[in-house]
C-alpha cells in the first residue's frame, strides 16, 4: 500500500481495491519516523481481513509545504535530501543549518498568526486546549494552512465512495488544531463518512474527571486507551483474542516513504504504561494507566523479522520505560540494527559488564530521567534512585559506548534555588559522561493528589488542560527558573558543550545518529 499523495484515482478502475477504513496520522509532529500507534491498528485490521489504507498526513503536509517553497526557491531543494544523509549528522553546525532552512521553508507561506517548525505548530487564532477553539477550527477548516493539502490528497479517495470510516490518531497537543481542521473538512465535504478519533492525547483527555466529550456532535466515535479491539468492535467485527494478543504491526504502507532521517527508523513497543508508576510528578500516576507488557523474546523475534523485511537503520523503543527484563533480553540479542529507548537508572546498569553486553546487543542510546541533582528532591519525588548510582551508571554507559539522553525537571514543589544549584553542579561535574540534555520545567498534573499546594489555579479557558497552575510554596516559580537556566545553568562550560550537540526540534529522535 502506498501513500496517496498527489496520485489521481479513477473510481471505475480502483473501486474494488480501495479500502473501507482509512487511518490517518495528522500534522504537526516530528516526521522522523512512522507513528507508533497506527501500525498496531493496521495490524489488527489486517489480521481480521478488513481492507484499509494508511496516510501519514503529518509527513505529507510537510512535504507539500516544502514543495511549494522549493518551486519558488529551487536552489534550496537539496536541503530536503541532506536531512536524509548520514554525513549531515556528523557536524552539529551543518545539521542545525539544515534544520533552520527546512523550518524557513515550512513558514514561507504562513500568515502572521501561524508559526511552524519541524516538530510543532502554533496558531494564535485557536487555543489547542480549548474545546470551543477546536470546534471553531473545524468550522473554519478552509483557513487551515493544510487545507490545500487535505483537499488535494483526500479528494480522489473520498470521492470514490468506498471509504466508510476514517480513523484519526491524535497523539500530541501540537496536532490538535490541524486535526480538527481535518475533521471539519471531511465532515463538511463528505458528511456520510464516519470519523473515529483516538490516540495518546485523546486518552489523556478521556481520563480527566471533567471530560464530557465536547466533540460528540462532530466525531462519531471517541476511543481511549489501546484501540485495536475497540476499533474492531465499532466496525462490528468480533475480535479474535489470539490474533489480538499476537498482533504484528503493519509497516508495509510506509515502505516507500522518505522520512526526515538518515535511514528507516522503526518504532517498537515492549509495553504500555509504566511498571514503576510511583514518580509523584508523572501523568501516568495521576491517570492511573494500566501497565501491560509483551514477552521480550517475542519482541526480539519481531525485530529480527523486521530487519529482514525492512532493513531499518534504527529501532526506537517507544515504551514509557524499558523494563529490566526487556533490557536483559536485548543484551542477549544478536540484532544487526542499533536501537534506543527510555529506561530508569536500574541497578543492573551499575554492572559495567552488563552495559557492554547491552552495547553488543545493539543499544545505541538510552534516555534516562534523572530530574534532579539533589537527593532530597529525588526521594520526595519517589524516583527510586540515588545520585551515587546515577553517577556510576552514566560512567558505565559512557565507557561501554552507549550514548545517553538525560532528562532534568526543575520546579517541582519541594525544589528551591539551592536544589537547582545542586542539579547544575551534578550536571557540570558529569558533563563528559552526558551526551544530550532535555531541560524541562515542572507542570502540575490537573488530577494530581500527590502534592499539597495551597495556591492552585486553573488555566482558563483551557477546559482540556492536563495541567494546572500553582504558586510554588517556596517561591521557586517559572520566571525564577527560566532566569536560573539562562544565567546559572546554561552558561556552564560543560553544559554548553552538551547543549550544542543536542539536536534542535527533533531532539532524541535524531540524537542516536549524532
C-alpha positions in Angstrom: 0.0 0.0 0.0 1.3 3.4 -0.9 0.8 7.0 0.3 -1.8 8.6 -1.9 -0.2 12.0 -2.1 -0.9 13.5 -5.4 -2.0 10.3 -7.2 -5.3 10.6 -9.0 -7.5 7.6 -8.7 -10.1 6.5 -11.3 -13.0 5.2 -9.2 -14.1 2.9 -12.1 -10.7 1.2 -12.2 -9.8 1.2 -8.5 -13.1 0.8 -6.6 -12.8 -2.8 -5.7 -9.2 -2.3 -4.3 -10.0 0.8 -2.3 -10.3 0.1 1.5 -13.3 0.8 3.6 -11.2 2.0 6.5 -8.8 4.9 6.3 -6.2 5.5 9.1 -4.7 9.0 9.3 -1.8 10.4 11.3 -2.3 14.2 11.2 0.1 17.2 11.2 2.1 18.6 13.0 4.7 16.4 14.7 8.2 15.2 14.1 8.3 13.4 10.8 11.4 11.4 11.5 9.7 8.0 11.5 6.3 6.4 11.2 3.9 6.9 14.1 3.9 4.1 16.6 0.1 3.6 17.2 -1.3 3.3 13.7 0.8 0.2 12.7 -0.8 -1.7 15.5 -4.3 -0.6 14.4 -3.4 -1.6 10.8 -2.1 -4.9 12.0 -5.3 -5.6 13.9 -7.4 -4.8 10.8 -5.1 -6.9 8.6 -5.4 -9.9 10.9 -9.2 -9.7 10.7 -9.3 -9.3 6.9 -10.5 -5.7 6.9 -9.4 -3.6 4.0 -7.7 -0.4 5.0 -5.4 2.4 3.9 -2.9 4.4 5.9 -2.0 8.0 5.2 0.8 9.7 7.2 -0.6 13.2 6.6 2.0 14.6 9.0 4.8 13.8 6.7 2.6 14.5 3.6 1.7 18.0 4.8 5.3 19.0 5.5 6.3 17.6 2.1 3.5 19.6 0.4 4.5 22.9 2.1 8.2 22.3 1.3 7.5 21.6 -2.3 5.7 24.9 -2.6 8.8 26.6 -1.2 11.2 24.7 -3.4 9.3 25.6 -6.5 10.0 29.2 -5.7 13.5 28.6 -4.3 14.9 25.7 -6.4 18.4 26.2 -5.0 17.1 25.2 -1.6 15.7 21.8 -2.6 18.9 20.0 -1.7 18.3 20.6 2.0 15.5 18.1 1.9 17.9 15.4 0.7 20.6 16.4 3.2 18.4 15.7 6.1 18.4 12.0 5.0 22.2 11.7 4.7 24.4 10.3 7.4 27.1 12.9 6.9 24.7 15.7 8.0 24.7 14.3 11.5 28.4 14.3 11.9 28.6 18.0 12.3 26.2 19.8 14.6 26.6 23.1 12.9 25.7 21.7 9.5 22.8 19.8 11.0 21.4 22.9 12.6 21.7 24.9 9.4 19.7 22.3 7.5 17.0 22.3 10.2 16.9 26.1 10.0 16.5 26.1 6.3 13.7 23.5 6.3 11.9 25.4 9.0 12.1 28.5 6.9 10.6 26.6 4.0 7.6 25.5 6.1 6.9 29.0 7.2 7.4 30.6 3.8 3.7 30.9 3.0 2.4 31.3 6.6 0.4 34.3 7.9 1.4 36.2 10.9 -0.9 34.1 13.1 0.9 30.9 12.2 4.3 29.5 13.1 5.5 26.1 12.1 8.6 24.1 13.0 9.5 20.5 12.1 8.0 19.5 15.4 5.3 21.9 16.2 2.5 24.3 15.0 1.4 27.4 16.8 -1.8 29.2 15.6 -2.7 32.3 17.6 -6.3 32.0 16.4 -7.0 28.8 18.3 -6.1 27.5 21.7 -5.5 23.8 21.3 -6.6 23.1 24.9 -9.9 24.9 24.5 -12.6 22.7 23.0 -14.5 25.7 21.7 -11.5 26.8 19.7 -11.0 23.3 18.3 -14.6 23.2 17.2 -14.1 26.6 15.7 -11.0 25.3 13.8 -13.2 22.5 12.4 -15.8 25.1 11.3 -13.2 27.3 9.7 -11.3 24.3 8.1 -10.6 26.3 4.9 -8.5 28.7 6.9 -6.0 26.0 7.8 -2.6 26.1 6.3 -3.0 22.4 5.4 -6.4 22.8 3.7 -5.0 22.7 0.2 -3.1 19.6 1.0 -6.1 18.0 2.7 -8.2 18.7 -0.4 -5.6 17.5 -2.9 -4.6 14.3 -1.1 -8.0 13.1 0.2 -10.4 14.1 -2.6 -9.5 11.3 -5.1 -10.0 8.6 -2.4 -13.1 10.0 -0.6 -14.9 10.8 -3.9 -14.8 7.1 -4.8 -17.4 6.4 -2.2 -15.6 3.4 -1.0 -14.3 4.8 2.3 -16.9 4.5 5.1 -14.8 5.2 8.1 -11.8 7.4 8.8 -9.7 6.8 12.0 -7.5 9.7 13.1 -4.7 9.2 15.7 -4.2 12.4 17.7 -1.1 11.9 19.8 0.2 15.3 20.7 -1.2 18.8 21.6 0.7 20.3 18.6 -1.5 18.1 16.3 -4.8 19.2 17.8 -5.7 22.3 15.7 -4.7 20.6 12.5 -6.6 17.5 13.4 -9.9 19.4 13.9 -9.4 21.3 10.7 -9.1 18.0 9.0 -12.2 16.7 10.7 -14.1 19.8 9.8 -13.1 19.4 6.1 -14.2 15.7 6.0 -17.5 16.4 7.8 -18.4 19.4 5.6 -17.5 17.9 2.2 -18.1 14.1 2.9 -20.8 14.1 5.6 -21.6 10.4 5.2 -18.1 9.3 6.3 -17.9 8.3 10.0 -15.0 9.6 12.0 -13.3 7.7 14.8 -10.8 9.7 16.9 -8.2 8.2 19.2 -4.6 8.4 20.2 -2.5 9.4 23.2 -3.9 12.9 23.7 -7.5 11.7 23.4 -6.7 9.0 26.0 -5.4 11.7 28.4 -8.4 13.9 27.8 -10.7 11.0 28.4 -9.1 10.3 31.8 -9.9 13.8 33.0 -12.7 13.9 35.6 -14.2 16.9 33.9 -14.3 15.1 30.5 -17.8 15.3 28.9 -16.9 14.7 25.2 -17.4 18.2 23.8 -16.9 16.7 20.3 -19.8 14.3 20.2 -21.6 16.4 17.6 -18.6 16.3 15.3 -16.9 13.0 15.9 -18.8 9.7 15.6 -16.7 7.7 18.0 -14.0 8.6 20.6 -11.7 5.7 21.5 -9.4 6.0 24.6 -6.6 3.6 25.5 -5.5 0.8 23.3 -7.6 1.0 20.2 -7.3 -2.4 18.5 -10.2 -4.2 20.0 -12.3 -1.1 20.4 -11.9 -0.2 16.7 -12.9 -3.7 15.6 -15.9 -3.6 17.9 -17.0 -0.2 16.4 -16.7 -1.8 13.0 -19.0 -4.6 14.1 -16.1 -7.2 14.0 -15.7 -9.7 16.8 -12.0 -9.6 17.8 -10.1 -12.9 17.8 -8.3 -13.0 21.2 -5.4 -15.0 19.8 -4.9 -12.5 16.9 -5.2 -9.5 19.2 -2.6 -11.0 21.6 -0.2 -11.6 18.8 -0.7 -8.6 16.6 2.1 -7.9 14.1 2.3 -4.1 13.5 2.0 -3.4 9.8 4.5 -1.0 8.3 4.1 -2.0 4.6 2.3 1.2 3.9 5.4 3.2 4.9 7.9 1.2 2.8 8.3 3.9 0.2 8.0 7.0 2.4 11.1 9.1 2.9 11.1 10.4 6.5 13.3 13.2 7.8 16.0 10.8 9.0 19.2 9.1 7.6 17.6 5.7 7.1 14.4 4.0 8.2 13.6 4.3 11.9 11.1 1.7 13.1 9.1 2.3 16.4 8.5 -0.7 18.5 7.0 -1.2 21.9 7.6 -3.8 24.6 5.0 -2.5 26.9 2.2 0.1 27.6 2.2 2.2 30.7 4.9 2.2 33.3 5.9 -0.6 35.6 7.3 1.8 38.2 4.4 4.3 38.2 5.4 5.9 41.6 7.0 9.1 40.5 4.9 11.9 42.0 5.2 14.2 39.0 4.1 11.7 36.4 0.8 11.8 34.5 0.9 8.0 34.4 0.3 8.1 38.2 -2.4 10.7 38.0 -4.2 9.0 35.1 -3.7 5.5 36.7 -2.9 4.0 33.3 -2.5 0.2 33.4 0.8 -1.5 32.7 0.8 -4.1 30.0 4.0 -5.9 28.8 4.8 -8.2 26.0 7.1 -11.2 26.2 10.5 -9.7 25.5 11.6 -12.8 23.5 8.6 -12.2 21.2 9.6 -8.5 20.8 13.2 -9.5 19.9 12.0 -12.0 17.3 9.7 -9.4 15.8 12.7 -7.0 15.5 14.7 -9.8 13.7 11.8 -10.3 11.3 11.6 -6.5 10.6 15.4 -6.5 10.0 14.8 -9.0 7.1 11.7 -7.2 5.7 12.5 -3.5 6.1 16.3 -3.2 6.6 15.9 -0.4 9.2 18.7 1.9 10.2 17.4 2.2 13.8 14.8 0.8 16.2 13.1 3.2 18.5 11.5 1.7 21.7 8.5 3.9 22.5 7.9 2.4 25.9 7.5 4.8 28.8 10.3 2.8 30.3 12.1 -0.3 29.1 11.9 -2.9 31.9 14.9 -4.7 33.3 13.6 -8.0 31.8 13.4 -6.4 28.4 16.9 -4.9 28.8 18.3 -8.3 29.7 16.7 -9.9 26.7 18.1 -7.2 24.4 21.5 -7.6 25.9 21.4 -11.3 24.7 20.1 -10.5 21.3 22.0 -10.7 18.1 20.5 -7.8 16.1 22.4 -6.1 13.3 20.4 -2.9 13.8 21.0 -0.4 16.6 18.2 0.6 18.9 17.4 3.1 21.7 14.7 3.8 24.2 13.8 5.3 27.6 14.6 3.5 30.8 15.2 4.1 34.5 18.6 4.2 36.3 18.1 0.5 37.1 20.6 -1.3 39.3 21.6 -3.8 36.6 23.2 -0.8 34.7 25.6 -0.4 37.6 27.3 -3.5 36.3 29.9 -2.4 33.6 29.8 -5.9 32.1 26.1 -5.7 31.5 26.4 -2.3 29.9 29.0 -3.7 27.5 26.7 -6.6 26.8 23.9 -4.1 26.1 26.1 -2.3 23.6 26.9 -5.6 21.9 23.2 -6.3 21.8 22.7 -3.2 19.7 22.0 -0.5 22.3 22.9 2.8 20.7 21.4 5.2 23.3 19.4 5.2 26.5 17.1 8.1 27.6 17.2 8.5 31.4 15.1 10.5 33.7 17.4 12.0 36.3 15.2 15.0 37.1 17.3 16.5 39.9 20.8 16.6 41.3 19.5 16.9 44.9 18.9 13.6 46.6 16.3 15.1 48.9 14.2 16.1 45.8 14.7 12.6 44.2 13.5 11.0 47.5 10.5 13.3 47.7 9.5 12.5 44.1 9.8 8.8 44.8 12.3 8.3 41.9 13.8 5.2 43.5 17.4 6.1 42.6 20.4 7.6 44.3 22.8 10.1 42.8 25.7 7.8 43.6 24.1 5.1 41.4 23.2 7.6 38.7 26.8 8.8 38.6 28.1 5.2 38.2 25.6 4.3 35.5 26.4 7.4 33.4 30.1 6.5 33.6 29.3 2.8 32.7 27.3 3.7 29.7 29.9 6.2 28.5 32.7 3.6 28.8 30.5 1.0 27.1 30.0 3.3 24.1 26.2 3.8 24.8 25.1 7.4 24.3 22.7 8.8 26.9 20.0 11.5 26.8 19.4 12.8 30.3 16.1 14.5 31.3 16.1 17.1 34.0 13.0 18.5 35.6 13.1 21.8 37.5 10.4 23.5 39.6 8.9 20.5 41.5 7.1 21.7 44.7 10.0 20.6 47.0 12.8 22.2 44.9 14.3 25.6 45.7 17.3 27.5 44.4 19.7 25.5 46.5 18.4 22.3 45.0 18.6 23.7 41.5 22.2 24.7 42.1 23.0 21.1 43.1 21.4 19.9 39.8 23.6 22.4 38.0 26.7 21.2 39.8 25.9 17.5 39.3 25.4 18.0 35.5 28.5 20.0 35.1 30.6 17.5 37.1 29.3 14.7 34.8 29.4 16.7 31.6 32.0 14.4 30.0 29.6 11.4 30.6 26.4 13.1 29.4 25.8 13.2 25.7 22.5 15.1 25.4 20.2 17.0 27.7 16.5 17.8 28.0 15.6 20.6 30.3 12.0 20.9 31.4 10.0 23.0 33.9 7.6 21.1 36.1 3.9 21.1 35.2 1.3 20.0 37.8 -1.0 17.3 36.5 -4.5 18.5 36.9 -5.6 15.4 38.7 -2.5 15.0 40.9 -3.2 14.0 44.5 0.5 13.7 45.4 1.2 17.3 46.1 -0.5 19.5 48.6 -0.4 23.0 47.2 -2.4 25.8 48.9 -2.4 28.2 45.9 -3.6 26.4 42.8 -5.4 27.9 39.8 -6.9 26.6 36.6 -5.6 27.6 33.2 -8.6 29.3 31.7 -10.5 28.8 29.4 -8.4 25.7 28.7 -11.1 23.1 29.6 -8.9 20.3 28.1 -5.7 21.2 30.0 -3.9 18.3 31.5 -2.1 20.6 33.9 -3.0 23.3 36.4 -1.1 26.3 37.5 0.2 26.8 41.1 2.2 29.3 43.1 5.3 27.5 44.2 5.3 27.0 48.0 9.0 28.0 48.1 8.6 30.9 45.7 10.5 29.0 43.0 8.2 30.0 40.2 8.6 29.6 36.4 10.1 33.1 35.9 12.8 32.4 38.5 13.6 29.0 36.9 13.9 30.5 33.4 16.4 33.1 34.7 18.3 30.4 36.6 18.6 28.3 33.4 19.7 31.2 31.4 22.1 32.9 33.9 23.3 30.0 36.0 22.8 26.6 34.3 23.3 27.1 30.5 26.5 29.2 30.9 28.4 26.3 32.5 31.2 25.2 30.0 30.4 21.5 30.1 26.6 22.1 29.9 27.2 24.4 26.9 29.0 21.6 25.0 26.2 19.2 25.7 23.5 21.6 24.5 25.5 22.5 21.4 25.4 18.8 20.2 21.8 18.2 21.4 19.7 18.2 18.1 17.2 21.1 17.9 13.5 20.3 17.3 14.0 16.5 16.6 15.8 16.1 20.0 16.1 12.4 20.9 14.6 11.2 17.6 17.8 12.2 15.9 20.3 12.0 18.8 21.3 8.4 18.2 22.6 9.4 14.8 24.7 12.3 16.0 
